[in-house]
Amino acid sequence: MPLITSAGIGSGLDLESIIQATVDAENVPKMNAFAKKDKSLEVEISSIGEIKSALSKLQDTIKKLADPDNFNKRIANITQPTSDDGDLVSVTPTKDITPGNFKIEVLEVAQGSRATSKTGFTSTDDVVTASGGTLSFAAGDKSFDLTLDAGATLADLRNAINDSDDNFGVTANIINTGTESKLVLTSSVSGSGNDLVITNDNAELDNVSTDANGGPPDSGGIGISDDNKAKSAVIKVDGIEITNDTNTFKDAVQDMTITAKRQSVDGETAKLAVSYDRESVTTLIDEFIANYNNAIGQLGLQSRVGKPLNSDATIRTLSSQMVNMLSTNLTDAGPFTSIFDIGLGVDKKGYLEKSTLVRSLNTAMDENFDDIGKAFAGENGVAKQFESFLDNYVSSKGILKQREDNLNTQVTDLEDDVLKHEFRMTELESRLRKQYAGLDVLLAQMQSTQQYLGAQLASLPGFTRNKS
C-alpha cells in the first residue's frame, strides 16, 4: 500500500515503520484470507467445470443413442462382376429395407433419343428460315418452343437451342463431314416411346424438324434411326425382370434405389447383400462407454480427499444416480430387461465395460438387433432416461449451471470485498498519519523548548552544567 507522507521528520522517531506495522497488522491477515477464499472458489469452479464438461460429452452421445434412426441404418455390400467395363450397378438402401441377398443383371440401359439431319447443309452459315418461325420440341411429357428470327442460320439454330431457358434437356451439335454439315439433336428424356419430336409452324423449317409442317410423323428433314431411339432400362433382380424409363429404379426392391451403370455382358450379375449397420451401432456404444467412464472418473477425481468437492452432497447424489441409470428396467425391448442383458457390465470401480457374463454384444446383435435400438432409444429406454437426467444437471437451468453461477457470484462479491477493504486500509493509514503528524509536531515543539530552556539555564550566573 503506498505511503502518503514521510512521518517522523520533526521528532526524529521512525513513525513510518510504526504506521506501516499498524496498517499491516490489520491488512495482511485479511488479504491472506481473501486470497485463500479466492483460490478455493476458483478451484471449485474449475472442478464443477470439469464435471460439467464430461457430462456434456456424455449428453451428446446420449442424444445419438436416443435417436432410433441411429439403430435403423442399413449397409449394402455390392460384389461387382469381374470386368474392365466398370461397375454394373449402384444401390442406396433406406433404413426400412429388410436385410437380404440379391443378384442383379442389367439387360438394357436407358437412353434418350438422337435425331440427325437426313441430308446435310453445305455449311453452318446456311439459312434455315428466310422469314422466321417457331420450332416445337417434345419428348415424353416435356416440351418447349423456340422462335427463330428471319434469316436464322444453322449455327444460329444450334446456339438458340442450347441457350434456351425453357430447354428440358435437348443438346444441339453440328457435325462437319468435310462435304456437308449435319445437325445432331440429343434428348435427355429416356424411356421407350419418348423419342424427340420436332414440329414447326413454317414449312421453311421442315429440314430441321422430325415432322414436316402438316405432314405425317418422320416426314421432316431430321430422323431417328432404330439404334438411336429412346429406350427404357431393364434389369433382373433374382430373375424378376423390371422395366423403368430411367436408369434409376426406386423401390424395385422395396425401400432401396438401384441405379444401372452399364449393360451386363454374357449375363453377368452383381451380388448385393443388405444387412444391419452393426459397425455404426458398435461405435456408438463404445462412445457411450468411453464418455460414461470419463464422467465417472471426473466425479471421483474432483471429489477425492483434498479437493473442494470432497464430501459434496450434490456430487455424491450425482454419482449415485449415474450408476442407478444403468439399471433402468427396460420394457418392449424383447429379451432385454436392462442394458446388462446386451453385453455391458460394471466393474468393481464403477466403470462401464463390455461383458460376456450374460451374453456378448455381438451375440445380442446376432440374435436381437432391433431390440438393441429399443433398449436405448425406446420410450422407456436407457438413453431416454439418461437424457432427462443429464438435462437436469447440465442444461442452462441445470443444477451444475446454477452451482457455477453461485460460485461466480461469490467471486464477484469477494472482489467487491477486497476493494472495500483496500479503501478502509487507505482510510486507516490516512487517520494514522494525521494522528502521528500531530504527535510529531508536539514532540518537535517540546524538543525546541527543551533546547531553549537548556540554553537559558546555562547562561545563568553560578550554573554549572553536569559534564557526566
C-alpha positions in Angstrom: 0.0 0.0 0.0 1.6 3.4 -1.0 2.7 5.8 1.7 1.1 9.3 1.7 3.8 11.3 3.5 7.1 10.8 5.3 6.3 10.9 9.1 8.9 11.4 11.9 10.9 14.2 10.4 10.1 16.6 13.2 10.5 14.3 16.1 13.2 12.0 14.7 11.1 8.9 15.6 10.6 6.1 13.0 6.9 6.9 12.6 6.8 5.4 9.1 7.6 2.0 10.5 5.1 2.4 13.2 2.3 3.4 10.7 3.3 0.6 8.3 3.3 -2.0 11.1 -0.1 -0.9 12.3 -1.6 -1.0 8.8 0.0 -4.4 8.1 -1.4 -5.8 11.3 -4.9 -5.0 10.1 -4.4 -5.6 6.4 -2.2 -8.7 5.9 -4.3 -11.3 7.7 -7.4 -10.1 5.9 -5.8 -10.1 2.4 -4.4 -13.6 3.1 -8.0 -14.7 3.9 -9.3 -13.1 0.8 -6.6 -14.8 -1.3 -7.3 -18.2 0.3 -11.1 -17.8 -0.3 -10.5 -16.7 -4.0 -8.3 -19.7 -4.6 -10.8 -22.0 -3.0 -13.6 -20.6 -5.2 -11.5 -20.8 -8.4 -10.6 -24.4 -7.7 -14.2 -25.3 -7.0 -15.4 -23.5 -10.2 -12.7 -25.5 -12.1 -13.9 -28.8 -10.6 -17.5 -28.1 -11.4 -16.5 -27.1 -14.9 -14.6 -30.4 -15.5 -17.6 -32.4 -14.3 -20.0 -30.4 -16.4 -17.8 -30.8 -19.5 -17.6 -34.6 -19.0 -21.4 -34.8 -18.6 -21.9 -32.6 -21.7 -19.9 -35.0 -23.8 -21.9 -37.9 -22.4 -25.1 -36.0 -23.1 -24.1 -35.6 -26.8 -23.7 -39.4 -27.0 -26.9 -40.0 -25.2 -28.8 -37.8 -27.7 -27.5 -40.0 -30.5 -28.4 -43.2 -28.6 -31.9 -41.8 -28.0 -32.5 -41.4 -31.8 -34.0 -44.6 -33.2 -32.7 -43.8 -36.7 -29.1 -44.4 -35.5 -30.1 -48.1 -34.9 -32.0 -48.4 -38.2 -29.2 -47.9 -40.6 -28.6 -50.5 -43.3 -25.5 -51.1 -45.4 -25.3 -52.5 -48.8 -22.3 -54.5 -49.8 -22.0 -55.0 -53.6 -19.8 -57.5 -55.3 -19.5 -56.2 -58.8 -18.8 -58.7 -61.7 -15.1 -59.0 -62.7 -14.9 -56.7 -65.7 -12.8 -53.9 -67.1 -16.0 -52.1 -68.1 -16.6 -50.7 -64.6 -19.4 -51.1 -62.0 -22.6 -52.7 -63.2 -25.0 -51.1 -60.6 -25.0 -48.9 -57.5 -27.5 -49.1 -54.7 -28.8 -47.0 -51.9 -30.8 -48.7 -49.2 -33.1 -46.9 -46.7 -33.5 -47.7 -43.0 -36.7 -49.7 -43.7 -35.3 -52.3 -46.1 -35.3 -55.9 -44.9 -31.8 -57.4 -44.9 -31.3 -60.0 -47.6 -29.2 -61.1 -50.6 -29.9 -60.3 -54.2 -28.5 -60.9 -57.7 -28.9 -58.0 -60.2 -28.4 -58.2 -64.0 -28.7 -55.2 -66.3 -30.5 -56.2 -69.6 -30.8 -52.7 -71.1 -29.5 -49.3 -70.1 -31.9 -46.4 -70.6 -31.1 -43.8 -73.2 -32.6 -40.7 -74.8 -33.2 -40.3 -78.5 -30.8 -38.9 -81.0 -32.0 -37.1 -84.1 -29.8 -36.4 -87.1 -30.2 -34.4 -90.3 -31.2 -36.8 -93.2 -29.4 -34.5 -95.7 -26.7 -32.1 -94.8 -26.3 -28.4 -95.2 -23.4 -27.0 -97.2 -22.1 -25.1 -94.2 -23.1 -23.8 -90.8 -24.0 -20.4 -92.4 -26.8 -21.9 -94.4 -30.1 -20.1 -93.7 -32.7 -22.5 -92.1 -35.6 -20.0 -92.4 -35.8 -16.8 -94.5 -39.0 -15.5 -92.8 -38.6 -16.9 -89.3 -40.8 -19.2 -87.4 -41.3 -21.4 -84.4 -40.0 -24.9 -83.7 -41.7 -27.0 -81.0 -39.7 -29.7 -79.2 -41.3 -32.5 -77.3 -40.2 -35.8 -75.6 -42.4 -37.7 -73.3 -44.3 -35.2 -71.1 -41.8 -32.4 -71.6 -41.8 -29.7 -74.3 -40.6 -26.2 -75.2 -40.9 -23.8 -78.1 -38.2 -21.9 -79.9 -38.8 -18.9 -82.1 -36.2 -18.1 -84.8 -35.7 -14.7 -86.4 -35.8 -14.3 -90.2 -32.5 -15.3 -91.8 -31.5 -17.6 -88.9 -28.6 -19.8 -89.9 -27.9 -23.4 -88.9 -25.3 -22.1 -86.3 -28.0 -19.7 -85.0 -30.4 -22.6 -84.5 -27.8 -24.6 -82.6 -27.0 -21.7 -80.3 -30.6 -20.9 -79.8 -31.5 -24.5 -78.7 -28.5 -24.7 -76.3 -29.1 -21.3 -74.8 -32.9 -21.6 -74.3 -34.0 -21.2 -70.7 -37.0 -23.4 -71.4 -35.0 -26.3 -72.8 -35.8 -29.5 -70.9 -32.7 -31.3 -72.0 -32.1 -31.2 -75.7 -28.5 -30.7 -76.8 -27.7 -29.4 -80.3 -24.4 -30.1 -82.2 -23.2 -29.6 -85.7 -21.0 -32.3 -87.3 -19.0 -31.4 -90.3 -18.2 -34.3 -92.6 -15.9 -32.4 -94.9 -18.5 -32.1 -97.6 -21.6 -31.1 -95.5 -22.8 -30.0 -92.1 -25.3 -32.1 -90.2 -27.5 -31.0 -87.2 -27.5 -33.6 -84.4 -30.0 -33.2 -81.5 -29.7 -35.4 -78.4 -32.6 -35.6 -75.9 -32.0 -36.5 -72.2 -35.5 -37.9 -71.9 -35.2 -41.7 -71.8 -37.8 -44.4 -71.9 -39.4 -46.3 -74.8 -41.8 -44.2 -76.7 -40.2 -40.9 -75.5 -38.4 -40.1 -78.8 -37.8 -36.5 -79.6 -40.4 -34.9 -81.8 -39.8 -31.6 -83.6 -42.6 -29.8 -85.4 -42.9 -26.3 -86.9 -45.3 -23.6 -88.0 -43.4 -22.7 -91.2 -42.6 -25.2 -93.9 -39.2 -23.5 -94.3 -38.2 -25.3 -91.1 -39.1 -28.8 -92.4 -35.4 -29.5 -92.9 -34.7 -29.1 -89.1 -37.9 -30.9 -88.0 -38.8 -34.6 -87.5 -42.3 -33.9 -88.7 -42.9 -31.7 -91.8 -45.4 -28.9 -91.5 -48.8 -30.5 -92.0 -47.2 -33.8 -92.8 -47.1 -37.3 -91.1 -44.6 -38.3 -88.4 -41.0 -38.7 -89.6 -41.6 -36.8 -92.7 -39.2 -33.9 -91.9 -35.6 -33.4 -92.7 -34.4 -34.9 -89.3 -34.7 -38.6 -88.5 -34.1 -41.0 -85.7 -32.6 -44.4 -86.5 -33.7 -47.5 -84.6 -30.4 -47.6 -82.7 -30.9 -44.0 -81.6 -34.4 -44.3 -80.4 -35.2 -43.7 -76.7 -35.0 -46.8 -74.6 -36.1 -47.9 -71.2 -33.8 -49.5 -68.7 -34.4 -53.2 -67.9 -32.9 -55.1 -65.0 -33.4 -58.5 -63.5 -33.5 -58.9 -59.7 -33.2 -62.5 -58.7 -34.6 -63.5 -62.1 -37.5 -61.0 -62.0 -37.5 -58.6 -64.9 -38.2 -54.9 -64.1 -38.5 -52.0 -66.7 -38.1 -48.3 -66.0 -37.9 -45.1 -68.1 -34.6 -44.1 -66.4 -31.6 -46.0 -65.1 -32.7 -45.2 -61.5 -35.0 -47.9 -60.1 -36.7 -46.7 -56.9 -38.3 -49.5 -54.9 -37.7 -52.1 -57.5 -36.6 -53.9 -54.3 -38.8 -52.2 -51.7 -37.1 -49.4 -49.8 -34.0 -49.5 -52.0 -32.8 -47.5 -55.0 -30.9 -49.4 -57.8 -29.0 -47.4 -60.5 -28.0 -49.3 -63.6 -24.5 -48.2 -64.7 -24.0 -50.3 -67.8 -25.3 -53.3 -69.6 -24.4 -56.8 -68.4 -22.1 -58.8 -70.6 -22.9 -62.5 -71.1 -25.5 -62.5 -68.3 -23.1 -61.2 -65.6 -24.6 -60.1 -62.3 -23.8 -58.0 -59.4 -24.3 -59.6 -55.9 -25.9 -57.4 -53.3 -26.0 -58.1 -49.6 -28.1 -55.8 -47.4 -27.5 -56.0 -43.7 -27.9 -54.1 -40.5 -25.2 -51.4 -39.9 -23.7 -53.2 -36.9 -20.4 -51.3 -37.1 -22.0 -47.8 -36.5 -24.0 -49.2 -33.6 -20.9 -50.8 -32.0 -19.0 -47.5 -32.5 -21.9 -45.6 -30.8 -22.0 -48.0 -27.8 -18.2 -47.7 -27.5 -18.5 -44.0 -27.4 -21.2 -44.3 -24.7 -18.9 -46.5 -22.6 -15.9 -44.1 -23.0 -17.9 -40.9 -22.2 -19.8 -42.6 -19.3 -16.5 -43.7 -17.8 -14.9 -40.3 -18.3 -17.8 -38.7 -16.4 -17.5 -41.3 -13.6 -13.7 -40.7 -13.5 -14.2 -36.9 -13.2 -16.7 -37.3 -10.4 -14.2 -39.5 -8.5 -11.3 -37.2 -9.2 -13.0 -33.9 -8.3 -14.4 -35.3 -5.0 -11.4 -37.1 -3.6 -9.7 -36.0 -0.3 -8.2 -32.6 -0.5 -10.5 -31.4 -3.3 -13.1 -28.7 -2.7 -15.9 -31.1 -3.7 -14.9 -33.8 -1.3 -18.0 -35.0 0.6 -20.1 -32.6 -1.5 -23.7 -33.8 -1.3 -24.6 -32.8 -4.9 -21.7 -34.8 -6.3 -22.5 -37.8 -4.1 -26.1 -37.7 -5.3 -25.0 -37.3 -9.0 -22.5 -40.3 -8.7 -25.2 -42.5 -7.2 -27.8 -41.6 -9.8 -25.3 -42.2 -12.6 -25.0 -45.8 -11.5 -28.7 -46.2 -11.0 -29.4 -45.0 -14.5 -27.6 -48.1 -15.9 -30.1 -50.3 -14.0 -33.1 -48.8 -15.7 -35.8 -51.5 -16.2 -36.5 -51.9 -19.9 -39.9 -52.6 -21.5 -40.7 -53.5 -25.0 -37.1 -54.5 -25.7 -37.6 -58.1 -26.4 -35.5 -60.3 -24.1 -33.5 -57.4 -22.7 -34.7 -56.3 -19.3 -31.6 -54.0 -18.8 -28.6 -52.9 -20.8 -26.6 -55.5 -18.9 -28.5 -58.1 -21.0 -27.0 -56.8 -24.2 -23.4 -57.4 -23.2 -22.5 -54.5 -20.9 -21.4 -54.6 -17.3 -19.9 -52.5 -14.5 -16.5 -53.3 -12.9 -15.6 -53.0 -9.2 -14.6 -49.3 -9.6 -18.0 -48.5 -11.2 -16.7 -48.2 -14.7 -18.8 -49.5 -17.6 -17.4 -52.2 -19.8 -18.2 -54.8 -22.4 -19.0 -58.1 -20.7 -19.8 -61.6 -21.6 -21.3 -62.5 -18.2 -24.9 -62.7 -19.6 -24.2 -62.5 -23.4 -21.7 -60.6 -25.6 -22.7 -57.5 -27.6 -22.0 -59.4 -30.8 -24.3 -62.2 -29.7 -27.0 -59.8 -28.8 -26.7 -58.2 -32.3 -26.9 -61.6 -33.9 -30.0 -62.6 -32.1 -32.0 -59.4 -31.4 -30.5 -56.5 -33.3 -33.8 -54.5 -33.5 -34.3 -54.8 -29.7 -30.9 -53.2 -29.0 -32.3 -50.0 -30.5 -35.4 -50.3 -28.3 -33.2 -50.9 -25.3 -31.6 -47.5 -25.8 -34.0 -45.4 -27.9 -37.3 -47.0 -26.9 -39.9 -45.0 -25.0 -38.5 -46.3 -21.6 -35.0 -46.9 -22.9 -31.8 -46.2 -21.1 -30.9 -43.3 -23.4 -34.3 -41.7 -22.9 -33.9 -41.9 -19.1 -30.4 -40.6 -19.2 -31.5 -37.7 -21.5 -33.8 -36.1 -18.9 -31.5 -36.9 -16.0 -28.5 -35.2 -17.6 -30.6 -32.3 -18.8 -31.4 -31.7 -15.1 -27.7 -31.2 -14.4 -26.1 -29.6 -17.5 -28.9 -27.5 -19.1 -28.9 -23.7 -18.9 -31.1 -24.0 -15.8 -29.5 -27.2 -14.5 -28.1 -27.9 -11.1 -24.4 -27.6 -12.1 -25.1 -24.4 -14.1 -26.8 -22.9 -11.0 -23.8 -24.0 -8.9 -21.4 -22.3 -11.3 -23.4 -19.1 -11.3 -23.5 -19.1 -7.5 -19.7 -19.6 -7.3 -19.1 -16.8 -9.9 -21.3 -14.5 -7.8 -19.2 -15.3 -4.8 -16.1 -14.4 -6.7 -17.6 -11.1 -7.8 -18.7 -10.4 -4.2 -15.2 -11.3 -3.0 -13.7 -8.8 -5.4 -16.0 -6.1 -4.1 -15.0 -7.0 -0.5 -11.3 -6.7 -1.4 -12.0 -3.2 -2.9 -13.9 -2.1 0.2 -11.1 -3.5 2.5 -8.4 -1.6 0.5 -10.4 1.6 0.8 -10.7 1.0 4.6 -6.9 0.4 4.8 -6.3 3.7 2.9 -8.6 5.5 5.4 -6.8 3.8 8.3 -3.4 4.9 7.0 -4.7 8.4 6.5 -6.0 8.6 10.1 -2.8 7.3 11.5 -0.8 9.8 9.5 -2.9 12.7 10.9 -2.6 11.4 14.4 1.2 10.8 14.2 1.6 14.2 12.4 0.2 16.0 15.5 2.5 13.9 17.8 5.4 14.7 15.5 4.8 18.4 15.7 4.2 18.3 19.5 7.4 16.4 20.1 9.3 18.8 17.8 8.0 21.7 19.8 8.9 20.0 23.1 12.4 19.4 21.9 12.7 23.0 20.8 11.5 24.2 24.2 13.9 21.9 25.9 16.8 23.3 23.9 15.8 26.9 24.6 15.4 26.3 28.4 18.8 24.5 28.5 20.4 27.4 26.8 18.8 29.9 29.2 19.8 27.9 32.3 23.3 27.6 31.0 23.7 31.4 30.8 22.7 32.0 34.5 25.5 33.0 37.0 26.7 30.1 39.1 25.1 27.5 36.9 27.3 24.6 36.2 26.5 22.0 33.5 26.9 18.5 34.6 29.6 17.0 32.4 28.8 13.5 33.2 
